[in-house]
Amino acid sequence: MEDTQEIEDKTSEAISDNASQKKEETHDEMLARHRKEISQLQNKEIGLKKAAAKGSKAEQKAKKKQVEEEVSQLSAKLKENHTKELASLGYSGSSRNGKGTIDTLVKAIAGVSVTSQPDQSKDSKPSKSAKRREKRAQEEAAREQRIQEEQSNIISDRMVENEKLERKLEPLGLTVTEIKPDGHCLYRAVEDQLALLSGGSSPYTYQELREMVAAYMRKHASNFIPFFLSENVSEGASDNSVTERFENYCKEVESTAAWGGQLELGALTHCLRKHIMILSGSFPDVEMGKEYKSDDGNGSSNSSIMLSYHKHAFGLGEHYNSVVPNVV
């Protein structure tokens, strides 16, 4: 495919150019470039998938499989190049104890400082912002390890997951609309669904949906805090009150690109008073807001929000897409 060849050419050029840049780049500049290159490849993948969604069902399936295989190879190639460049800065993908070096590498990729810090006294405690940064670095570490494991497989978990989801959606006359993987995917997918249901544009932007969710969670904090605590276990005693920790979480929901999950879906279904169906190729389907479901007699609803959950999308872990009628 011409688009795929273009990616390969650009990737090769980037590798060649990057080789001459390594001595001039600081480690922060290199990591910023790595994130940009990964984002560019993700956007290219979305474009290729949209281009492949043409023709007969058999042709679409063959094209999508080809795109998956080719992008998987390009991702592995880009990851290998990034690893080599990071190695030139003193980072490596493994170590004898299996922890220190990997944590340092991933913190670097996440944009967290990895320079040596003076020893703190035993009485000093990490600041709230330091704890949040450390938690995000740990989450990035887990995601990075999943990326490396996925890219080592000839047939990735992502391909298997997508094939299972396609087999589930095809009899229902449904297909997936790709949503940008930028941390706002849940809210962008819901925005896409609201536009589909209205027959025009969505009444809310993804940012307005974030703000609505945060406001609803604050107003009904007693309903959300128990679930918030179960997902955000705090080790040992903390000066932060539960209320303060929950408020910080709500601020992240409304003002950052923090990924949305079960808590946010629960708020969305009540904010919008909509039944939400989440279909997956890796897990059983999930329904939320059944009290808002308007059954048409066939077990489905024309006013339901239909999302797809992808555990292995883009090698980055959890991702949401919009599920729409398959128009041939």
C-alpha positions in Angstrom: 0.0 0.0 0.0 1.4 3.4 -1.0 0.6 5.0 2.4 2.4 2.2 4.2 5.4 2.6 1.9 5.4 6.3 2.8 5.5 5.4 6.5 8.4 3.0 5.9 10.3 5.6 3.9 9.7 8.3 6.6 10.6 5.9 9.4 13.9 5.0 7.6 14.6 8.7 7.0 13.9 9.4 10.7 16.2 6.7 11.8 19.0 8.0 9.5 18.4 11.6 10.6 18.2 10.6 14.3 21.5 8.9 14.2 23.2 12.2 13.3 21.2 14.1 16.0 22.0 11.8 18.9 25.2 13.7 19.8 23.4 17.1 19.7 20.1 16.2 21.5 19.7 16.4 25.2 17.9 13.5 26.8 14.7 15.6 27.2 14.8 16.6 23.6 15.3 13.0 22.5 12.4 11.8 24.7 10.1 14.5 23.4 11.0 13.5 19.8 10.2 9.8 20.6 6.8 10.7 21.9 6.1 12.8 18.8 7.2 9.9 16.5 5.0 7.5 18.3 2.0 9.9 18.0 2.7 10.3 14.3 2.7 6.6 13.7 -0.6 6.2 15.7 -2.2 8.9 13.5 -0.9 7.2 10.4 -2.4 3.9 11.6 -5.8 5.6 12.0 -5.6 7.0 8.5 -4.7 3.6 7.0 -7.5 1.9 8.8 -10.0 4.4 7.5 -8.7 3.9 4.0 -9.0 0.1 4.4 -12.7 0.4 5.4 -13.7 0.5 1.7 -14.9 -2.3 -0.7 -16.6 -5.5 0.1 -16.5 -7.0 3.6 -13.9 -9.6 2.5 -11.7 -6.9 1.0 -12.1 -4.7 4.1 -11.1 -7.6 6.4 -8.0 -8.5 4.2 -7.0 -4.8 4.1 -7.4 -4.3 7.8 -5.3 -7.4 8.6 -2.6 -6.2 6.2 -2.6 -2.8 7.9 -2.3 -4.5 11.4 0.7 -6.6 10.3 2.5 -3.7 8.6 1.9 -1.2 11.4 3.0 -3.8 13.9 6.3 -4.2 12.0 6.7 -0.4 11.8 6.0 -0.1 15.5 8.6 -2.7 16.4 11.1 -1.0 14.1 10.5 2.4 15.7 10.7 0.9 19.2 14.0 -0.8 18.4 15.4 2.5 17.2 14.2 4.3 20.3 15.7 1.7 22.5 19.1 2.0 20.8 19.0 5.8 21.1 18.1 5.6 24.8 20.9 3.1 25.3 23.3 5.7 24.0 22.2 7.8 27.0 22.9 5.0 29.5 19.5 3.4 29.6 18.8 -0.3 28.9 15.8 -2.5 28.6 16.8 -5.0 31.2 19.0 -5.3 34.3 20.1 -8.0 36.7 17.5 -7.1 39.3 14.9 -6.5 36.6 13.7 -3.2 38.2 16.0 -0.3 38.5 17.1 0.2 34.9 13.6 -0.4 33.4 12.0 2.0 35.9 14.6 4.7 35.1 14.1 4.2 31.3 10.3 4.4 31.5 10.3 7.4 33.8 12.5 9.1 31.2 10.0 8.2 28.5 7.2 9.6 30.6 9.1 12.8 31.0 9.9 12.3 34.7 13.2 13.5 36.0 15.7 10.7 36.5 18.7 12.7 37.7 20.2 11.8 41.0 18.7 13.7 44.0 20.3 14.4 47.3 19.3 12.0 50.1 16.4 13.2 52.0 16.2 13.0 55.8 14.2 10.2 57.3 11.7 12.8 58.6 11.0 14.4 55.3 8.0 13.2 53.3 7.4 13.3 49.5 5.2 16.2 48.4 1.7 15.6 47.0 2.8 16.5 43.5 5.8 14.1 43.8 3.5 11.3 44.8 1.3 11.9 41.8 4.3 12.1 39.5 5.6 8.8 40.9 2.3 7.1 40.5 2.0 8.3 36.8 5.6 7.1 36.2 4.6 3.6 37.6 1.6 3.5 35.3 3.8 4.5 32.3 6.2 1.7 33.3 3.5 -0.9 33.2 2.3 0.5 29.8 5.9 0.5 28.4 6.4 -3.1 29.4 3.2 -4.1 27.7 4.4 -2.3 24.5 7.7 -4.3 24.5 5.9 -7.6 25.1 3.4 -6.9 22.4 5.9 -5.9 19.7 7.8 -9.2 20.3 4.9 -11.2 19.0 4.4 -12.0 15.3 0.6 -12.0 15.8 0.0 -9.3 18.4 -2.7 -9.5 21.0 -4.2 -6.4 19.3 -4.8 -8.3 16.1 -6.5 -11.2 17.9 -8.6 -8.7 20.0 -9.7 -6.8 16.9 -10.6 -10.0 15.0 -12.8 -11.2 17.9 -14.5 -7.8 18.1 -15.1 -7.8 14.4 -16.8 -11.2 14.6 -19.0 -9.9 17.4 -20.0 -6.7 15.6 -20.5 -8.0 12.1 -23.7 -10.0 12.7 -25.1 -6.9 14.4 -24.4 -4.7 11.4 -21.9 -2.6 13.4 -18.3 -1.5 12.9 -15.7 0.6 14.8 -15.0 4.2 14.2 -11.4 5.0 15.2 -10.9 7.6 17.9 -7.7 9.6 18.4 -5.6 8.0 21.2 -4.7 11.1 23.1 -6.0 10.4 26.6 -9.4 11.9 25.7 -10.5 8.8 23.8 -13.4 8.0 26.1 -14.9 11.5 25.9 -14.2 11.8 22.2 -15.9 8.5 21.6 -19.0 9.6 23.5 -19.0 12.9 21.6 -19.0 11.0 18.4 -21.9 8.9 19.6 -23.9 11.9 20.6 -23.4 13.4 17.2 -24.6 10.2 15.6 -27.7 10.1 17.8 -28.6 13.7 17.1 -28.1 13.3 13.4 -25.8 16.3 13.3 -23.2 17.7 15.7 -22.8 16.7 19.4 -24.5 18.9 22.0 -21.3 18.7 24.0 -17.6 18.7 23.2 -15.2 16.2 24.8 -13.9 19.0 27.1 -17.4 19.9 28.2 -18.1 16.2 28.9 -15.0 16.1 31.1 -16.3 19.1 33.0 -19.7 17.6 33.4 -18.3 14.4 34.7 -16.1 16.2 37.3 -19.0 18.3 38.4 -21.3 15.2 38.8 -18.7 13.3 40.7 -18.2 16.2 43.1 -21.9 16.6 43.6 -22.4 12.9 44.3 -19.0 12.3 46.0 -20.5 9.8 48.5 -21.4 7.5 45.6 -18.0 7.6 44.0 -15.5 7.8 46.9 -15.7 4.1 47.9 -14.9 3.1 44.3 -12.3 5.8 44.0 -10.5 4.5 47.1 -10.6 0.9 45.9 -8.8 2.0 42.7 -6.4 4.4 44.4 -5.0 2.6 47.4 -2.9 4.8 49.6 0.0 3.1 51.3 0.4 4.0 55.0 -0.9 7.1 56.7 -1.3 10.2 54.7 -1.9 13.9 55.5 -4.2 14.1 52.6 -7.8 13.8 53.6 -10.0 11.5 51.5 -12.0 14.5 50.4 -8.8 16.3 49.2 -7.6 13.3 47.3 -10.9 12.9 45.6 -11.0 16.6 44.7 -7.5 16.4 43.1 -8.8 13.4 41.1 -11.8 15.5 39.9 -9.5 18.3 38.9 -7.4 15.9 36.8 -10.6 14.7 35.1 -11.7 18.1 34.1 -8.4 19.8 33.3 -5.9 17.1 32.0 -5.8 14.3 29.5 -6.2 11.7 32.2 -7.7 8.5 30.8 -11.3 7.8 31.7 -12.5 4.5 33.1 -15.2 2.9 35.2 -15.8 5.9 37.5 -16.1 8.3 34.6 -18.4 6.0 32.6 -20.6 5.8 35.7 -20.8 9.5 35.8 -21.4 9.9 32.1 -24.4 7.6 32.0 -26.1 9.7 34.7 -25.0 13.1 33.3 -26.4 12.2 29.9 -29.2 10.0 31.2 -28.1 7.5 28.5 -27.7 3.7 28.4 -24.1 2.9 27.6 -23.0 -0.4 26.0 -19.3 -1.2 26.0 -18.3 -4.1 23.6 -14.9 -5.8 23.7 -12.9 -8.5 22.0 -11.1 -9.3 25.2 -13.8 -9.1 27.9 -17.5 -9.7 28.3 -19.7 -6.8 27.2 -20.6 -4.3 29.8 -23.9 -2.3 30.2 -24.2 0.8 32.3 -27.3 2.9 33.0 -29.8 0.2 32.3 -32.5 2.4 33.9 -32.1 4.7 30.9 -32.4 2.0 28.3 -35.3 2.3 25.8 -35.8 -1.2 24.4 -37.0 -1.5 20.9 -38.3 -5.1 21.4 -35.2 -6.7 19.9 -33.0 -6.3 22.9 -31.3 -3.2 21.5 -31.9 0.6 21.8 -31.7 3.3 19.1 -30.7 5.8 21.8 -27.9 3.9 23.4 -24.3 5.0 23.4 -22.2 2.2 21.8 -18.5 2.1 22.6 -15.8 -0.5 22.1 -13.1 -1.1 24.7 -9.6 -2.2 23.5 -7.1 -3.5 25.9 -4.3 -3.7 23.4 -5.0 -0.8 21.1 -1.8 0.9 19.7 0.3 -1.1 22.1 -0.6 1.5 24.8 -3.2 -0.4 26.8 -6.8 0.7 27.3 -8.5 2.6 24.6 -12.1 3.5 23.6 -13.6 3.8 20.1 -17.1 4.6 18.8 -19.3 1.8 17.5 -21.5 2.8 14.5 -23.7 1.1 11.9 -21.7 -0.5 9.1 -22.7 1.3 6.0 -21.6 -0.7 2.9 
